[in-house]
Amino acid sequence: MDEIDVVLKPGSNIVDASLPEAAAGDHVIEASLVGGTDSTPLNDRSALAVDVAPRPMVAVVTSQIEWGETFARALALQGIDARVMLPGDAPVDLKGWLGYAVVALMNVPAIDLGRARQNQLEHYVRVNGRGLLMLGGENSFGPGGYYATPLEAMSPLSARVPKDLPAAAMGFVLDRSGSMKADVGGITRLDIAKSATLNAVQVLNEKNQVSIVVFDTRATLLVPMQDRKDVAAVEAALRRVAPGGGTSIAPGLSKMMDEMGTSRSRVRHIVVMSDGQSQGGDLIALTRTARSRGMTISAVAIGSEADVATLQTLARDGGGSFYFTEDFRSLPSILSQEAIMLSGVRRWNFDYGRMRLWGSLAFTLIGGTIGGTALTLIFLPALYAIWFRIKPAVGV
């Protein structure tokens, strides 16, 4: 309660008063005039109902918890509460996301969020007008597999490969075993894999070369090594692929290695995709041979029945990356990420005193009028505070 001595003049009067900070919820603010003589005392009191909104909460989603907590402390300097969480602990439905005024994705690859969460975030921004902040790094934007995802659709930054990057050869070894005919939301696993492969080919610049091998227990050279610019031929070839029998990775990898030997490119990379248990073949020997020929191998294990241990070893010994997902809809993002990294997106380290920022140093502010304003008021001062290591004042 605040009491102020005022001298009222005839007519309208404006009185300034300080109010204490109120907790979130419904409150009634009442003003009373006491003293003096008034022939109409009923109008000496007035009240106003006020709904105090809770302090804005920011969801900081990152695999680098230490950096997330640093960002949260900087937000606290601006009176903003933040909750730091791993991608796997992020909300699983739109209602959960709407508990936050702003969502900040700190160097998060698309695969870690999954397609469902990405769709929810797009609705969160486009329909609900909330704010989304994307911070760049080696695991976001192009290198993070944002191409052809809701994350890229919301971002003003393209996840495509720049056209002036050096040429490279990329080979796709695609599982077409019988299990790939399983249904995933009205479309087969194989159809998703074919679409993902085509997306990855489209991401590459026209200087690159591509080849595709499909396998079950036997391997078939579907697309001989050729320039990427003939996308129509690749699409037509993929359209002809149908599910087959069992699963044996070795014949497919061996045939692709032979095809890679015909490439003129110095950089030659193979991506193996499978959803089953591989039977037969000496993959260890094949991997050693590939490395001796200057080739690298990445592997993608898709679904709960995939031969994770074998594919993980294949990627490790092949000098590439390993991916595992049970969400087949994440496959386009994974293959696009591989295509972009192959094409020469480099990782730079910038060391500023104690602070190190990874990747492109890019960030994107996305949101409606409310979301964009909140991001501007929250993020930029917080980034300034992090950069110059500003601490809150004491005793003020």
Secondary structure per residue as TSV (DSSP state, phi and psi in degrees):
chain	resnum	aa	ss	phi	psi
A	1	M	-	360.0	138.2
A	2	D	-	-126.9	131.6
A	3	E	-	-113.3	134.7
A	4	I	-	-131.1	133.1
A	5	D	-	-85.4	123.7
A	6	V	-	-132.5	153.2
A	7	V	-	-113.2	115.6
A	8	L	-	-90.2	140.8
A	9	K	-	-106.1	158.2
A	10	P	S	-58.1	140.9
A	11	G	S	97.0	-153.5
A	12	S	-	-81.2	143.0
A	13	N	-	-131.9	141.5
A	14	I	-	-113.7	125.6
A	15	V	-	-121.0	125.7
A	16	D	-	-92.8	135.6
A	17	A	-	-140.7	146.8
A	18	S	-	-92.6	136.7
A	19	L	-	-115.5	139.6
A	20	P	-	-69.8	154.8
A	21	E	-	-63.6	131.2
A	22	A	-	-104.0	149.7
A	23	A	-	-70.8	160.9
A	24	A	S	-62.4	141.7
A	25	G	E	132.3	-170.2
A	26	D	E	-87.4	134.9
A	27	H	E	-138.4	157.7
A	28	V	E	-119.7	123.7
A	29	I	E	-102.5	124.6
A	30	E	E	-122.5	137.5
A	31	A	E	-121.7	131.9
A	32	S	E	-128.6	142.4
A	33	L	-	-104.1	120.5
A	34	V	-	-121.5	136.1
A	35	G	S	102.4	165.4
A	36	G	S	75.4	-177.9
A	37	T	-	-115.3	138.5
A	38	D	-	-144.9	125.7
A	39	S	S	-75.0	-14.7
A	40	T	-	-129.2	76.8
A	41	P	G	-68.9	-15.4
A	42	L	G	-64.7	-24.6
A	43	N	G	-96.8	17.1
A	44	D	G	-88.8	5.8
A	45	R	E	-140.2	139.8
A	46	S	E	-146.6	152.9
A	47	A	E	-138.0	154.0
A	48	L	E	-138.4	128.6
A	49	A	E	-84.1	130.9
A	50	V	E	-127.9	132.5
A	51	D	E	-102.7	109.3
A	52	V	E	-88.1	118.2
A	53	A	-	-73.1	149.1
A	54	P	-	-66.8	158.8
A	55	R	-	-59.5	140.0
A	56	P	-	-62.2	140.2
A	57	M	E	-115.1	132.5
A	58	V	E	-108.1	131.3
A	59	A	E	-92.4	116.3
A	60	V	E	-102.4	108.1
A	61	V	E	-102.6	118.9
A	62	T	E	-161.3	151.4
A	63	S	S	-87.7	-12.5
A	64	Q	-	-101.4	82.1
A	65	I	H	-57.8	-38.8
A	66	E	H	-59.8	-43.8
A	67	W	H	-70.2	-34.6
A	68	G	H	-62.6	-40.9
A	69	E	H	-68.9	-34.2
A	70	T	H	-62.7	-43.4
A	71	F	H	-64.0	-39.9
A	72	A	H	-63.5	-39.0
A	73	R	H	-65.5	-36.8
A	74	A	H	-66.4	-39.1
A	75	L	H	-63.4	-35.2
A	76	A	H	-62.0	-29.2
A	77	L	H	-62.4	-25.2
A	78	Q	T	-97.1	9.5
A	79	G	T	76.4	24.5
A	80	I	-	-111.1	127.9
A	81	D	E	-83.2	145.2
A	82	A	E	-139.2	147.8
A	83	R	E	-121.5	121.7
A	84	V	E	-94.2	133.4
A	85	M	E	-147.5	151.6
A	86	L	-	-72.9	154.3
A	87	P	G	-54.3	-37.0
A	88	G	G	-69.8	-17.6
A	89	D	G	-99.1	3.2
A	90	A	S	-69.0	160.9
A	91	P	-	-53.0	148.2
A	92	V	S	-105.5	-0.8
A	93	D	S	-146.7	168.2
A	94	L	H	-61.9	-37.8
A	95	K	H	-58.0	-39.9
A	96	G	H	-65.0	-42.4
A	97	W	H	-64.2	-35.7
A	98	L	T	-69.8	-5.8
A	99	G	T	-75.6	-2.2
A	100	Y	-	-122.8	142.6
A	101	A	S	-76.1	-32.8
A	102	V	E	-143.3	143.4
A	103	V	E	-114.2	128.9
A	104	A	E	-113.0	119.8
A	105	L	E	-98.3	111.5
A	106	M	E	-101.8	99.1
A	107	N	S	55.5	48.7
A	108	V	-	-105.4	122.9
A	109	P	-	-71.3	150.8
A	110	A	H	-59.5	-37.2
A	111	I	H	-63.3	-29.9
A	112	D	H	-69.8	-25.5
A	113	L	H	-86.8	-34.0
A	114	G	H	80.4	161.0
A	115	R	H	-68.7	-37.5
A	116	A	H	-63.2	-46.3
A	117	R	H	-65.2	-36.6
A	118	Q	H	-62.8	-42.4
A	119	N	H	-63.3	-38.6
A	120	Q	H	-64.4	-41.3
A	121	L	H	-65.4	-36.2
A	122	E	H	-64.0	-41.6
A	123	H	H	-65.5	-41.2
A	124	Y	H	-55.4	-39.3
A	125	V	H	-85.4	-53.5
A	126	R	H	-73.1	-38.2
A	127	V	T	-95.3	-43.6
A	128	N	T	-91.3	-7.8
A	129	G	-	69.6	22.1
A	130	R	-	-83.7	171.3
A	131	G	E	-99.1	143.5
A	132	L	E	-131.2	129.1
A	133	L	E	-116.0	125.1
A	134	M	E	-111.9	121.2
A	135	L	E	-102.0	131.5
A	136	G	-	-75.7	165.6
A	137	G	S	169.3	-172.6
A	138	E	T	-72.5	-9.8
A	139	N	T	-117.3	19.6
A	140	S	S	-133.8	173.5
A	141	F	T	52.7	-130.4
A	142	G	T	-58.4	-55.6
A	143	P	T	-63.4	-18.7
A	144	G	T	-90.1	5.9
A	145	G	T	75.2	32.3
A	146	Y	-	-79.0	-11.4
A	147	Y	T	-58.7	133.4
A	148	A	T	58.8	33.3
A	149	T	S	-120.9	166.0
A	150	P	H	-57.7	-28.8
A	151	L	H	-64.8	-43.0
A	152	E	H	-69.1	-35.9
A	153	A	H	-61.5	-31.2
A	154	M	H	-86.5	-16.4
A	155	S	-	-95.8	141.6
A	156	P	S	-76.9	-5.9
A	157	L	S	-94.7	136.4
A	158	S	-	-82.7	144.6
A	159	A	-	-100.8	13.6
A	160	R	S	-78.9	165.2
A	161	V	-	-83.2	131.4
A	162	P	-	-58.7	144.5
A	163	K	T	-73.7	-16.8
A	164	D	T	-93.8	11.6
A	165	L	S	-79.8	156.9
A	166	P	-	-66.0	156.1
A	167	A	-	-72.3	151.4
A	168	A	-	-151.3	163.2
A	169	A	E	-113.6	134.9
A	170	M	E	-129.2	128.6
A	171	G	E	-116.0	132.4
A	172	F	E	-107.0	124.5
A	173	V	E	-110.3	106.4
A	174	L	E	-110.3	126.0
A	175	D	E	-72.5	125.5
A	176	R	-	-123.4	28.0
A	177	S	-	-64.1	171.3
A	178	G	G	-58.9	-31.4
A	179	S	G	-66.8	-18.8
A	180	M	G	-74.3	-5.2
A	181	K	G	-88.2	0.3
A	182	A	-	-61.0	146.9
A	183	D	E	-83.6	136.9
A	184	V	E	-131.2	93.6
A	185	G	T	60.9	40.6
A	186	G	T	90.0	4.3
A	187	I	E	-140.2	147.6
A	188	T	E	-79.1	159.4
A	189	R	H	-57.8	-40.8
A	190	L	H	-64.7	-40.0
A	191	D	H	-62.3	-39.6
A	192	I	H	-64.1	-43.5
A	193	A	H	-63.7	-40.1
A	194	K	H	-65.7	-43.3
A	195	S	H	-63.8	-40.2
A	196	A	H	-64.3	-40.5
A	197	T	H	-63.3	-43.8
A	198	L	H	-63.0	-41.3
A	199	N	H	-58.8	-44.2
A	200	A	H	-63.9	-39.4
A	201	V	H	-62.6	-40.8
A	202	Q	H	-67.3	-28.2
A	203	V	H	-67.6	-36.2
A	204	L	S	-62.9	150.6
A	205	N	-	-81.5	167.3
A	206	E	T	-70.8	-11.6
A	207	K	T	-76.0	-18.9
A	208	N	-	-77.6	161.9
A	209	Q	E	-115.4	151.2
A	210	V	E	-136.5	153.6
A	211	S	E	-149.0	150.2
A	212	I	E	-133.7	130.9
A	213	V	E	-120.6	135.9
A	214	V	E	-113.7	150.7
A	215	F	E	-146.5	151.1
A	216	D	S	-127.6	-104.1
A	217	T	S	-87.8	-13.7
A	218	R	S	-127.0	161.4
A	219	A	E	-110.7	144.2
A	220	T	E	-130.4	129.8
A	221	L	E	-78.6	105.7
A	222	L	E	-83.5	-46.2
A	223	V	E	-128.3	109.1
A	224	P	E	-61.9	160.1
A	225	M	E	-56.0	123.7
A	226	Q	E	-153.7	167.5
A	227	D	E	-66.2	144.1
A	228	R	T	-63.9	-22.7
A	229	K	T	-62.3	-20.4
A	230	D	-	-89.6	64.5
A	231	V	H	-66.2	-33.6
A	232	A	H	-60.8	-38.7
A	233	A	H	-67.1	-38.6
A	234	V	H	-64.0	-44.6
A	235	E	H	-62.3	-42.1
A	236	A	H	-64.7	-39.5
A	237	A	H	-66.7	-43.0
A	238	L	H	-64.1	-33.9
A	239	R	H	-62.3	-26.3
A	240	R	T	-82.9	-11.2
A	241	V	-	-74.9	131.8
A	242	A	-	-127.0	156.9
A	243	P	-	-60.1	147.9
A	244	G	-	-121.4	-128.1
A	245	G	S	-106.4	-118.3
A	246	G	-	-79.8	-162.1
A	247	T	-	-129.8	120.4
A	248	S	-	-144.6	107.0
A	249	I	H	-71.5	-36.2
A	250	A	H	-54.7	-48.1
A	251	P	H	-60.2	-38.8
A	252	G	H	-65.9	-43.0
A	253	L	H	-66.2	-41.8
A	254	S	H	-61.6	-44.2
A	255	K	H	-65.6	-37.9
A	256	M	H	-67.9	-37.2
A	257	M	H	-61.2	-40.8
A	258	D	H	-62.2	-41.7
A	259	E	H	-68.5	-37.3
A	260	M	H	-61.5	-29.4
A	261	G	T	-64.2	-17.1
A	262	T	T	-89.6	-6.1
A	263	S	-	-78.1	145.7
A	264	R	-	-87.8	-6.7
A	265	S	-	-78.7	146.4
A	266	R	S	-78.0	-32.3
A	267	V	-	-96.9	118.9
A	268	R	E	-132.0	120.2
A	269	H	E	-131.3	138.5
A	270	I	E	-118.1	136.7
A	271	V	E	-118.6	121.7
A	272	V	E	-104.8	129.1
A	273	M	E	-122.0	133.0
A	274	S	E	-154.8	149.8
A	275	D	S	-116.7	7.8
A	276	G	S	-132.6	-176.8
A	277	Q	-	-85.9	121.9
A	278	S	-	-77.2	138.8
A	279	Q	-	-115.7	126.3
A	280	G	S	74.7	164.5
A	281	G	S	91.8	145.4
A	282	D	-	-97.9	87.4
A	283	L	H	-68.3	-30.7
A	284	I	H	-63.0	-46.1
A	285	A	H	-65.0	-40.6
A	286	L	H	-62.7	-40.7
A	287	T	H	-64.4	-42.1
A	288	R	H	-62.0	-40.9
A	289	T	H	-64.1	-42.8
A	290	A	H	-60.3	-43.8
A	291	R	H	-65.6	-37.6
A	292	S	H	-66.8	-22.4
A	293	R	T	-94.0	7.2
A	294	G	T	81.1	21.5
A	295	M	E	-102.8	151.1
A	296	T	E	-118.9	156.5
A	297	I	E	-134.5	129.1
A	298	S	E	-111.1	158.6
A	299	A	E	-137.1	143.7
A	300	V	E	-124.7	117.2
A	301	A	E	-98.3	122.7
A	302	I	E	-118.6	122.9
A	303	G	S	90.9	161.9
A	304	S	T	-69.9	-17.8
A	305	E	T	-96.2	3.7
A	306	A	S	-68.3	153.0
A	307	D	-	-82.7	76.1
A	308	V	H	-60.5	-46.7
A	309	A	H	-60.7	-45.0
A	310	T	H	-64.5	-45.7
A	311	L	H	-68.9	-34.7
A	312	Q	H	-65.2	-42.5
A	313	T	H	-65.2	-40.1
A	314	L	H	-59.4	-44.6
A	315	A	H	-69.4	-41.0
A	316	R	H	-63.8	-50.0
A	317	D	H	-72.3	-22.8
A	318	G	T	-86.3	-0.4
A	319	G	E	73.1	20.1
A	320	G	E	-115.1	-153.1
A	321	S	E	-113.6	151.8
A	322	F	E	-115.3	137.2
A	323	Y	E	-129.3	140.1
A	324	F	E	-132.7	131.3
A	325	T	E	-149.9	143.8
A	326	E	S	-95.9	-4.5
A	327	D	-	-99.8	102.1
A	328	F	G	-61.2	-24.4
A	329	R	G	-70.9	-11.4
A	330	S	G	-83.3	-9.9
A	331	L	H	-59.5	-43.2
A	332	P	H	-57.0	-39.7
A	333	S	H	-65.0	-40.7
A	334	I	H	-63.8	-48.8
A	335	L	H	-67.4	-36.1
A	336	S	H	-64.0	-39.6
A	337	Q	H	-60.9	-43.6
A	338	E	H	-62.6	-42.3
A	339	A	H	-63.0	-41.2
A	340	I	H	-69.9	-42.9
A	341	M	H	-65.1	-36.3
A	342	L	H	-62.1	-37.0
A	343	S	T	-77.3	3.6
A	344	G	T	107.8	16.7
A	345	V	-	-69.3	112.8
A	346	R	-	-92.3	157.9
A	347	R	-	-106.3	119.6
A	348	W	-	-109.4	143.6
A	349	N	E	-110.9	127.9
A	350	F	E	-115.0	119.7
A	351	D	E	-106.7	113.8
A	352	Y	E	-116.5	93.6
A	353	G	T	62.2	-122.0
A	354	R	T	-86.3	-8.0
A	355	M	E	-102.5	134.6
A	356	R	E	-126.4	127.2
A	357	L	E	-109.7	135.4
A	358	W	E	-102.0	149.7
A	359	G	T	84.4	-145.2
A	360	S	T	-80.5	-9.1
A	361	L	-	59.9	20.4
A	362	A	-	-89.5	148.3
A	363	F	E	-142.6	153.6
A	364	T	E	-128.7	130.7
A	365	L	E	-104.6	122.9
A	366	I	E	-131.1	140.3
A	367	G	-	161.4	171.8
A	368	G	-	-76.2	-166.1
A	369	T	H	-59.2	-46.7
A	370	I	H	-67.8	-47.7
A	371	G	H	-62.5	-44.4
A	372	G	H	-63.8	-41.0
A	373	T	H	-63.4	-43.6
A	374	A	H	-62.8	-41.4
A	375	L	H	-63.3	-41.9
A	376	T	H	-63.7	-42.3
A	377	L	H	-75.5	-28.6
A	378	I	H	-92.2	-52.0
A	379	F	H	-71.9	-49.1
A	380	L	H	-62.2	-45.9
A	381	P	H	-62.1	-36.1
A	382	A	H	-66.7	-42.7
A	383	L	H	-62.6	-39.5
A	384	Y	H	-60.6	-43.0
A	385	A	H	-65.7	-39.8
A	386	I	H	-64.3	-47.3
A	387	W	H	-60.9	-45.0
A	388	F	H	-98.7	8.4
A	389	R	T	51.5	49.9
A	390	I	-	-78.2	134.1
A	391	K	-	-106.9	152.4
A	392	P	-	-65.5	145.7
A	393	A	-	-69.2	147.6
A	394	V	S	-114.2	134.0
A	395	G	-	78.5	20.1
A	396	V	-	-98.6	360.0
